[in-house]
Amino acid sequence: MKKIIYTLFVLPFFMLGISCDDFLTEEPENSVTNGNFWKTEQDAESAIYGLHRLFRTTFGSINYVYRDRGFPFDFMNPSIWGASSNGTPVWTNSSAQLTWEGEYEVIAQCNLLIDNLQKVEMPVDRYNFYLGQALCIRAYVYFYILKTWGDAPLIKESVDIGEKARTPWQELADFAIADLLRAKAMLPAAVELVGADGQPITSKQIPSKGAAWATLAHLYAWKASLNEEPELNKLALQACDSVIADRSYRLADNVEDVCEKVIRGNSPEGIFELDYQNISEDDLKPSGSYAAGGFQKWPVEPLTTPSTRRSLLRLNNSTAMAMFPDLSDERRQEYFYQLDEMAQEPVSITQGAAYIRKWRGVITYTDGPDAGRIKAYEDNEILFRLADIILLRAELKELTGDTQGAIEDLNSVRDRAKAHTYTTDEGELKKVIALEREKELFLEYGARYYDIVRNGTFREKLRGKYKTLTDQDVKDGALFLPVGSKAFNDNTLMKQTPYWFRNGYAY
């Protein structure tokens, strides 16, 4: 079985690209090289894997962790998460967290591929395979941009140059939906992916039909809620059904396998991921670039003890117990190390905090002064997995009146965790499903914040200024990030989000 080694294919493709700094105003300087490149399927494969390396590097950045305003922690380092999670960010105008430069660099590479793949002589199914990947990744990136900043420039092709105003996020969503509808028709199922050499591809970073459907499901649900288009919920449901019916996917057998296999990556539960492998330095990212680097120490990280300080992020024992009150729920035992037992230890040792251990793929230095210390995690970043889509379908079924179907989906995830089945004593089904998503997807790649925004529960579940935002504040973009100052360079058409223009980010 084939796992993709992205670094082998990167150089030819990046020779073609344009700098993200120039993506709005500069023509590529190497059009001759570009014109001569697109000849064989090997060229197409080199280009697509160059795109994958850029996609992985960009979306694996620590900035994605710093942007997360939905962490449930009781203590958050005030200089990083504390203020932003209270709705009062302390980012400077030029903070990396505010720039969409990396995202648009990925889009530029997607556009270059989409505009040039037709030049390559290869069978139609192989052309569709490469084009479908570029379309799926471009759509995913636009979806991330519109969730994070709202309105943003829409760059449709590699020759689209000049100053750009922000396009309404709804138009970005429609553009991404069109890409995904094309991609899901072009891409094979995950179990049918093969490389140019005919060998099966097992990396879940390579988009498949299921990855396109999963992105569509979330995108339809987002637009249905935030743009008040409830009819889109039915399309989101259909997309969920398509993922769940795909024979490529199945739930892991138990929660231990979620931590040991699903989070590690490329499992049958995984749908779309950023794939990290202990093959070379370029195929890993530092442990500190994972969210886990901020909240996991002992017993996951080597050379630590129960007394090792957690100075960035801490979740109180009481909070963890309240979140997972069912003593039979295996997530209580697997996501945390001896939650009940460690709660009896002195606070001077534990800081009163639970010991999270959901990410376990630790790689250590083998020699030199850092020998034995953590070097990286080999865990993938999970963008979508099957349990996520099952619970999204439960949410959508509840919204569209299929109460029994919603309960069945909810219970299918609970059954895997050996948690009790749903009863009406728990309260409103919609809220129970939302909480189940928080529990199942605990601390996974921004899931909680975007769920809260989609469900409109920010005043209830977030803190600080989020609790007092007016409807006009939300309409003016308070739930999005401000646009960083770099986007205004040489672009007189760029405008700041109204809420943030009033609140310290007017340039």
Stockholm file with secondary structure:
# STOCKHOLM 1.0

chainA/1-507         MKKIIYTLFVLPFFMLGISCDDFLTEEPENSVTNGNFWKTEQDAESAIYGLHRLFRTTFGSINYVYRDRGFPFDFMNPSIWGASSNGTPVWTNSSAQLTWEGEYEVIAQCNLLIDNLQKVEMPVDRYNFYLGQALCIRAYVYFYILKTWGDAPLIKESVDIGEKARTPWQELADFAIADLLRAKAMLPAAVELVGADGQPITSKQIPSKGAAWATLAHLYAWKASLNEEPELNKLALQACDSVIADRSYRLADNVEDVCEKVIRGNSPEGIFELDYQNISEDDLKPSGSYAAGGFQKWPVEPLTTPSTRRSLLRLNNSTAMAMFPDLSDERRQEYFYQLDEMAQEPVSITQGAAYIRKWRGVITYTDGPDAGRIKAYEDNEILFRLADIILLRAELKELTGDTQGAIEDLNSVRDRAKAHTYTTDEGELKKVIALEREKELFLEYGARYYDIVRNGTFREKLRGKYKTLTDQDVKDGALFLPVGSKAFNDNTLMKQTPYWFRNGYAY
#=GR chainA/1-507 SS CBCCCGGGGHHHHHTTCCCGGGTTTCCCSCHHHHHHHCCSHHHHHHHHHHHHHHHHHHHTSTHHHHTCCCCCCSEECIIIIIHHHTTCCCCCTTCGGGCCHHHHHHHHHHHHHHHHGGGSCCCHHHHHHHHHHHHHHHHHHHHHHHHHHSSBCCCCSTTCCSCCCCBCHHHHHHHHHHHHHHHHHHSCCGGGCBCTTSCBBCCTTSCCHHHHHHHHHHHHHHHHHHTTCTTHHHHHHHHHHHHHHCTTCCCCSSHHHIIIIITTSCCTTEEEEECCCTTSGGGCCBGGGSTHHHHCCTTTSTTCCTTCCCCSEECBHHHHHHHSCCTTCHHHHHSBSSHHHHTTSCHHHHTTBCCBCSCCCEEECCSSTTTTSEEEECCCEEEEEHHHHHHHHHHHHHHTTCHHHHHHHHHHHHHHHTCCCCCGGGCCHHHHHHHHHHHHTTTCTTHHHHHHHHHTCHHHHSCGGGGGCCHHHHHTTTTSCCCCGGGGTTCTTCCCCHHHHTTTCCC
#=GC SS_cons         CBCCCGGGGHHHHHTTCCCGGGTTTCCCSCHHHHHHHCCSHHHHHHHHHHHHHHHHHHHTSTHHHHTCCCCCCSEECIIIIIHHHTTCCCCCTTCGGGCCHHHHHHHHHHHHHHHHGGGSCCCHHHHHHHHHHHHHHHHHHHHHHHHHHSSBCCCCSTTCCSCCCCBCHHHHHHHHHHHHHHHHHHSCCGGGCBCTTSCBBCCTTSCCHHHHHHHHHHHHHHHHHHTTCTTHHHHHHHHHHHHHHCTTCCCCSSHHHIIIIITTSCCTTEEEEECCCTTSGGGCCBGGGSTHHHHCCTTTSTTCCTTCCCCSEECBHHHHHHHSCCTTCHHHHHSBSSHHHHTTSCHHHHTTBCCBCSCCCEEECCSSTTTTSEEEECCCEEEEEHHHHHHHHHHHHHHTTCHHHHHHHHHHHHHHHTCCCCCGGGCCHHHHHHHHHHHHTTTCTTHHHHHHHHHTCHHHHSCGGGGGCCHHHHHTTTTSCCCCGGGGTTCTTCCCCHHHHTTTCCC
//
